[in-house]
Amino acid sequence: MLRSVFTKALWDQRRGIMGWSLAVAAVGVLYAAFYPSMNNPDMAAAIRAFPEGMLEALGMTDITSPAGYLGSTTYGILGPVLMLIFAGTLGIRAIAGDEESGRLDVLLAHPVERWTVVLERAAAMVVALALAGLALFLAMVAASGPAQFDAIGVGNLAAASAHLVLLGLAFGSLGLAVGALTGSRGLAWGAVAIVAVLTYLANTLGPTVEALAWSRDLSPFRYYNGGQPLANGLQVADALVLAATSLVLTAVAVAGFRSRDIAV
């Protein structure tokens, strides 16, 4: 089982995968439990009292419908934050983390190619994020009846969870690429954090500020939730953009790691 970099990576991360998957699922159930209390005329009137620009920036323009509520909470705030932290941890640890700790030297002392290390650890990251997304999806399906949002449908919940996995994968691949290019966890985390904040602001402020409208098309968050998969199902074009971004960043990681001198 542990004869490949891929299986070894999954085995080493088994506790983290389980913990993060449970955390993401628990957040989904926690938010879902509050939906019945949000779905009433008084709450709708209270939401309408807020400035429209602020509601758009926070993604809370339709918080009383099932898709609008989950799109603003589970799939709009804490869910993406947890998935991005989990993905960033996986991507950055894959090369930069092991390099700074000295474990990468031991691995590369074996007859294994550098490109193999990058690709197999990237594949392990895909599996780990997919398991977290699956845990969230199953939790939301289980909670949909008691929480009164079963009108969304299993297919749309699956689509939203898949988009969330792809969003995490894009940022995890960014952490992998910067870590492979520099060997520094600090630089990789800085890059992931800065890009996440800037692209989130581009997605939320772009529609409200004319001068920033162009920046929204550069934001992964636009391709994550711009097509509203909870309401409209899987957005194939958007999903392909996120997947292509991850592939390009993984290719950058492979090229950078192969050409960099790491004194092994």
N, C-alpha and C positions, 0 to 999 in steps of 0.2 A: 504493500500500500504506500509506503513512504519512499519508494525508489525514484520518484520523479519530483522535480521542484514544485509542480502543481499540487500533488497530493500532500507533500510535506507542508506547503503553505496553508492548505485548508486544515490540516491536522493541528498545526501550531495555532491557528486562529479560531479553533472550534469554540472555545469559551466566549471569545469576543463576538463571534457570529451569533451564538445563541443569546447572549446578553443584549446585543443591539437589536436583534430581531424581536425579542420580547419587549424591549423598550419602545420600539416604533409601534408595535401592535397595541401596547398598553395606552400609548398616547391617542391612537385612533379610537379605542373603546372609550377612553375618558372624555374626549370631545363629543363622541356620539351620544353619550349619556345625557348631555346637556341640550341636545337638539329639541326634544319635546317642549322644554320650557322656553325655547327661542321661537318656536313656531306658533305665534299668536299675534293678534292685531296690535296689542299694546307695544310689543317689541318692535314690530314693523314701523309703527309711528315714531318710536324713540330713535330708531336708526335713521329715518328720514329727516330728523331734526339736525343731524350732523351735516357739515359742509360737504357738498358733493365731491369736491377735489380730494378731501381727506379720505372719504370712503373709497374712492377709486385707488388712491395710493396704498391703502391698507387691504384692498381687495375685498371690501365688505359691502358692496353695492346691493347684494341679493342674499342677505344672511338668513332670511326666513324660509327659503326654499331648501329642500334637501341637498341638491347639487350645489347651490350657492353657499350653504352653511359649511358643508364638508370642504368645498373648494377654498373657503376662506380660513378654515381652521386646520383640520387634519392634513389636507393636501395643500394648504396655502401658507402655513406658518411653521409650526413646530415639526411637522413631518419632514418637510424639506430641510430644515435646520439639522435635525438628527441624522438624516440620510447623508447630508453633505459632510458632517463631522465624521461619520462612520467611513464614508468613501475616502475622505481626505486622509484619515488615519491609515487605511489600507494602502492607498497609493503611495503615500510618503514613506511608510515603513518598508515597502517592498524593496527599495534600493537605498535611499538615503538613510533610513532608520538603521538598517543592518550594517551599512557602511560605517556610520558613526559609532555603532556599538562594537564593531570588530567582527561581527558574525559573517559578513560578506566575504572576508578573506578566506575563512574556512570553506565556504561554499565554492568559491572560485578556484580553490586549490584542487578540487576534484575535476575530472574531465567533463566539464560542462561549458557550453558556449554562453557568452554574455547575452546574446539575443534570446537564447532559450530561457535564461533566467527572467528577463523582462517579460517575455510573452507568456510564460507559464504563470508568473505571479500576477500578471494582468488578468489572465483567465481565472485564477483563483479569486481575484477581486470581483469579477463578473458574477461568479457563482455565489459569493458571499452576499453581494448586494441583491441578487435575485432571490435568495432565501429570505432576506429581510423584507423585500417587497411582497413575497408570497405570504409571509406571516401577517403583514398588514392587511393584505387582501382577504385572507381567511378570517381575520378578526372582524373586519368590516362586514363581511357577509354574515357572520354569526350575529353581529349586533344590529343588522339592518332591520329586522323585525321588531325587536323590543324598542329600538330607538326611533322607529317610525320613518325610516328613510329607504324602505325597501323599493319605493318607486324608482329609485335610481337604476336598479337592475344590476345583475351580476357582471354582465359584460362591460358596463361602464366603470364599475369598481375595478375590474381587472385592467381596463385601459388606463385609468388614473394611476394605479399602482405601477404599471409598466412604465408610464411616463416618469414617475418618481424615481424608479430604478435607473432609467436612462439619464436623468438629471444628475443623480449621484455619480453615475459612471463618468460623466463628462468632467466633473470636478475631481474625482478620484484619478482620472487619467492626467489631468493637469498636475496634480501633486506628484504622480509618478514621473511625468516628463521633467518637471523642474528638479525633482530629487535625483533623477538619473543624469541630468546635465550638470548639476552642481555638487551633488553628494551632501547637501546641507538640508537638514530637516527644517531649520529656522527659515531659510529662504523659500523652501517649498510651502510651508504653512503660510508664510507671508503672502506668497503669490496666490494661493487658494483663497485666503481671506479677502485680499484686496479685490480680486476678480469677482468673488461672490458678492461683495458689497456694491461694487460699481455696477455690475450687470443687473443686480436686483433693483437698484435705483433707476437704471436706464429703463427697465421694464415697467416700473411703477410710475415714474415721473415722465417718461417719454410721451404717453398719451395726453398729459396735462400741460406740458411745456413745449410749445411749437419748436423752439430751437433745439430741443433734445429728441425730437420725434425719430430722427434717423438712427439714434443709438439703440432703440428698442429691437431693431432687427439683428443686432449683434449680441443680444442677451440670450443665454441659454434658458432663462426663465420664460421668455416669450414663447419658445418652442416647447417648453414643459407644460404650460397651462394656458397659453394664448388661445388655443382651439377648444378649451373647456372639455376635456375628455370625460369628465363626470356627467356632462349633459349630452355630449355628442359622440362619445365613443373614441376609439383609437384614432389619433390624427397621424396618418401614415407619413406624410411629408415631414411633419415636425419631429416625429420619432426618428426618421432617417437622418435628419440634420443632427440631432443629438448623438446618434450612433456614429455618424461620420466624424463628428468632432472628436469623439473618443478614439476612433481608429487613427486619426491624424496625430493626435497627441501621443498615442502609444508608439506610432512609427517614429516620432521625434525622440521619445524615450529610448527606443532601440538604437537609433543612429547616434544619439548623444552618449549613451553608455558604452557603446562599442568603440568610440573614438577617444574617450577620455582616459587619461592616465590615472589609475587609482592605486598605483604602487603595489599591485598584487603579483 
